[in-house]
Amino acid sequence: PDFNDPASPDFLPGLLPFDLTRGGSLFKFHGNKTIKQQAFYAQDSVTLGSATVLLGVRFDNYDGIAKAKLLQPRLGVSYLVKRTNTVLRGSYTRNFETPYNENLILSSVTGAGGLANGVLGDTSNLPLAPGRRHQFNAGIQQSIGRHVLFDLDYFYKRTQNAYDFNVLFNTSVVFPISWQRSKLDGVSARLNLTNYKGLSAYVVAGHTRARYFPPESGGLFFNSDLPAGVFRIDHDQNFQQTTQVQYQFEQWKRVAPYVAFTWRYDSGLVAGSVPDFASALDLSADQQAQIGLFCGSTFATPASPILACGSANRGAIRLRIPADGAENDDTNPPRIAPRHLLDFSAGTDNLFRTDRRKVTLRFTVINLTNKVALYNFLSTFSGTHFVTPRAFQVQTGVTF
């Protein structure tokens, strides 16, 4: 009865006809559309001395609620500098992105087919149209001595009519939507140490920036606020890295035992549901406990929420909440708190010292320190997830 109360300043009159607690009736919708898509592509590769060129073209014709077609060229070039054993590479592709089909008809007709005028929170009167993307990649691969390989890659994606999903409350019901455009870019690097007297290792690191621009089309937005400006989506992360070091005891070659240590660091994904401390106070007791909300020396528990806080010492241990008035959807969004995770494993590649069929055995301790940390919080699709608590894993296999 508290939902969409007519006495509330947030009352949405368009929903009243479908409110069964206030004399409304079930919302009934019947729609159908045959969606057709035809495509063809051609590709080839050409070697010119130290250069390799990949050429391709694709054509798509989309005949759905909206109609569109696009010719998409693709070009990739790599060049080997033999003197330094360096590989330089770059590519460009034009992509044609079609809307997701799940609930596509309803998501489109909220604006265009008799449900207009904001009844269900629509934000435009246009059906969802295909998107168009320009994508650029550039990279370098460099050998350093006989045992070290370094790889660096940069990507940039600019999409007109970028697709996303809108979720109905806390359900699994989703509606395809689109934003006017998006810009995604990032860099990834990898450093490999190949086997050197039993020691091998690698480091993988990356940075991803994912910016979306309104206005939005489609979906049902009566239960959430739309961003007024540029915003970051929830797979935007400033820095993440994974380091693994493994040592294999070569003096026992027939058994080939090894130990490995893995360290992972994540600076934190965007978590847009808690833009300030006041918003955290509106969370349920369980949600406050999940983020580790505290006021002074008092922490929220699943049975005891924090309803008010007059202390300057306040925040959350598993979520980085921007200071009051400092939140910005683009430059300073709320994020999951940074975390370090450690794993340890030991095993053998030839348990019974056989020559043909070999039995492998591996024992792993996941999250060695039993770190309690969030992976995401109130995410659009996956809700809230904690990282795996300390766990013990045994794996075996047969190679032949």
N, C-alpha and C positions, 0 to 999 in steps of 0.2 A: 504493500500500500504506500510505501514511502517513495517508490519509483515514480518519477514524473508527476509529482504532487501538483495539482493546479494552484496551490498556494505558494509553491516554490518559485523564486525568481528565474529558475532554469527550466520552468515548465515548457514543454514542446507541444503546442496544440495539435500539430499534425499527427501525433501518435495517439491522441485520445480516441479516434474511431476504432483502434485496434487494442485498446486496453480492456481486457476482460474483467478486471476488477472494478471498472467504472462504466459498465454497460456496453462496452465495445464488442466487436465481433472479430473472428479470426481473419488475419490477413491472407487473402487468397490470390494467387498469381498463377496464370497459365500463359506460357509463351513458348514458341518454338522457332527455330531457325536452322536451316542447313548451312553449315560452314564448309566451304570448299577452298582448297589451296593447291596450287600446282607450282612445281619448281623444277628447274634443271640446272645443272652445273657442269663445268669443264675445268680441268686442271692439268698442268704439265710442269715439268722441271727441266731446267737447262743448266749445264755446267760450262762455264767459260773460264778456263784456266783455274785460278784459285777461288773463283766466285761460283756460287750456286744460286740460281734464281728460280723461285717457285711462282708460277703464274696461275691465276684462277679467276673464274667469273661465275656468278650465280644469278639466276633470275627467279623472283617469286611473284606470284599473282594470288592475292588474298581476296576472297569473295565471302565476306561474313556480314555481320551487322554493319560494319563499315567496309569499304572497298579500297584497295590500294595495290600498287605493284612497284617493284624496285629492281633495278639492275645493280649488282653488287660486285665490284672488282676486288680482287685480293692480290697482293704482291708481297713476297718475302725474299730477302737477299741476305746471304751470309758470305763472308770473305775470310779466307785463311791467310794470315801473315806468317809464312813459313819460317822466316828468320827468327821470330820471337815465339812461334807456336801459339799465336793469338787468333781467336775467332771473333770477328765482329758481325753483328746481325741486326736486322731491322725489318719491320713488316708493317703493312697497312691493310686494313680490311673494312669494308662497308657492310654492315649487317642489317637485316630486316627482321624485326621482332614482332611477332603476332600476339594478341591478347591470350591470356589463360582462359580456357573454356569453362572451368567450373563457375557456375552462377553468373556467367557472362551476360546472359540475356537480361536477368533482373538487374544486374549492376549497371547495365547500359540504359534500361528503360526508366530507372529512377529519375532520369532527367529528360528522356526523349519520348517516352511512350505512355503518357497518361498519368504518371506519378510525379509530375513536375511540381513546381511551386514549393519545393522544399519539404514536402510531406515526410519523406524518409531521410532527410538530411543530405540530399544530393547537392552538389556544388556546381554543376553545369548542366546544360541541356544537350550535350553531344554524346553520341555513342563512342565507345572505346575504339580508337583507331590504332593501326600498327605503328610501332616505333621504328626510328631510323638511327643507327649508331655509326659513328666513326671511331675506329680503334687503331692506336699506334703502339707498337712495341719496339724497344731497342735494347740491345744487350751486348755483353762482352764476356768471353770465356778465356781464361789465361792459365796456362800451366806454369807452375813455379817449381823448378827442379823436376825430379822424377816421381815425387810422392804427393805433391800438393796441387790441387786444382781449384781455381777461384772462378765463380760465375756471378754475374750481376745483371739484373733485368729491370727495366722500367716499363710501365704500361700507362696508357691514358685512354679513357673511354668517354666520349661525349655523346649522349643520347637525347634525341628529341622525342618526346612522348615516352617517358621511362615508366616501366611497369612495376607495380608493387601489389600488396594485398591489404585489404581492410578486413579486420576481424570483428565479428559480432559479439560484443561483451567478452565473457570468459569462455566462449564456446570454440568448437573447432570449425564453425561455419565461417567461410572466408569469401570475399568478393574481390575480383580483380579491379584494380584502379590504375590510373596513370597520372604521372606528374608532368608538368610542362617540359622539363628537361632534367638531366642529371649529369654530373661530372665526377668520374672516379679516376683516381690515379694512385700510383704507389710504386714502391721499389722493393725488390727482394734480392737477397744475396746468399750465396752458399759457398762455404769453404770446406773442402774435402781433404783429409789426409788418408791416403791409401795405405795398405799394410806396410808398416815399417818395423821389422823385427818383432812382429806380433801386435804392435800398437796401431790402431786405426781410430779415426775421429771425424766428426763433421760438425759444422755450425751452420744453422739456417736462421736468417733474420729477415724481417720485413716491416714495412709501413704501408698502411692503406688509408686513403682519405676518400670518403664517399659522401658527396653533397647532392641533395635533391632540391629542386626549385618549384614552388607553387606557381600557378594554381593547379588544383587537382580535378580529375574527372572520374565519375562513377562511384560506386560503393555506397555504404550506409554510414553516415557520420553523425547520427543524432546522439551517440553515446560517447563521443570524444571530440576534443578540440583539434582543429586543423592548424598546422604551423602557419604563422603569418608571413614568414620569410624563409630564407635558406636554412636547411637543417641537415644534420648528419644522421644516417641510418645506423642500425645497430651492429653492422659488421665493420664499422669504422674503428680503427685502432692505431694509436700512434706508433707502437713498437711491440714486436713479439719476437722471441728467439728460442731456438731449441739447440742445445749442445749435447752431443753424446760422445763419450770416450769408451773404447773397448780394448781390452788386452787379451790376446789369445796365447796360451802357454805352449810355445812351439816345441819345447823339449818333450812334450807328450803328444807327438803328432798323430798317433793312431787314434787317440781319444779326442783331441782337439778341444780341450776345455777353455772356457773364456769367462771373463767378468765384464760387466758394462755398467756405466753410470750415466744417467740422463738428467739434465737440468733444463727446465722450461720456465721462461719468464713471459708474462703478458702484462702490458701496461693498463689494459682494461677496455672492454667494448663500451659503446655508448649505451646508456640505460636511461631513456628519456622520461620515465614515469615519475621521477622524483627531482624536479628542477630546483627545489629549495627545501629548507627544513620544515616549513609550514605544510608542504605537501606530504612529507614523511609522517607528520602527526595525524594525517587523515587515513593512513594505511591501517589495515587490520593488525591486531596484536601479533598474529602469526607472521605477517609480512614485515612488521617492524623487527621481529626477532630474527628473521632471515637476513636482513641487511645489517644486523648488529647495531640498531639504533640506541643511542645513549644520551642521557642528560646528566651532566655531572658524573657522579659515580653510579648512577642508576641505569641499568640496561633493560630494554623491553624484553618480555618473555611471551611465549604463546598464550599465557593466561593473564598477563598484566601489561597492557599497552601504555605507552607514554602519551598522555593527552595534552600536556602543556609543558613548556620548559622555559624557565627564566634564567638559566645559567648560560654563561658565555662558552663554557666547555660542553659543547654538544656536537653531535655528528653521527656517523655510522662507520663501523670498522670494516665492513665489506662492500661499501658503496661510497664513492666520492661525490658528496653533495656540494654544489657550488655555494659560495657565500651568498647571503641575502642580497638580492639585487644584482648579482654578478653573473647569473646564468645567461647564456646565449646559445641558441640552438645550433649555431654554426661554429663559433669560436670557443665556447666554453660550456659544452653540454655536460650533464651528469654522466658519470662513467662507473663501471665496476672498478673496485679498488685493485691496484697492482698486486700480483701474486707470484711467488716462486714455488715450483713443484719439483720434487726430486724422486727419481725412480732408480732402483738397483736391480740387476739381474745377473744370473750365473747359469752356465749351461755347457753342453757339449754337442758337437756336430756328429759324433760317432761313438755312441754310448758303449756298444759292444765290440768296437775295434774291428769291424768287418770291412771287406774291400768293395763289395758290390752294393748290396742293400745296407743302408746306414740308418740307424735309429737316432733321432735327435731328441734332446731333453733340455728344457729351459725353465728355470724358476725365477719369477719376477716379484719384486715388492713394488707395488704402485703407490705413489704418494707416501714416500718413506717416512716423512715427519708427521703424517696424518693432518696436514694442513686443512683447515675449514675455510673454504673460499667459494664465492659465487662465480659461475661461468657467465650467466646472464640473469636478468631480473625483470619479470613481467614483460618478456619479449613478445612481440606480435604473434609469433607462431609457436614457439616452444615454451612459453611461460617462464618459469623460474627453474634454473638448474644449478646445483652445487657441483663442484668438482668431485671426482670419485674419492671417497675416504680411503684410508690405508687398506689395501687389499693384497692378497697373496694369490699368485697365479702360477699354475704349472701347465706347460705345453709340451707335447711330444709329437713326433712325426716320423715319417719314413721317406727317405729319398732313394731313388733307384734310377 
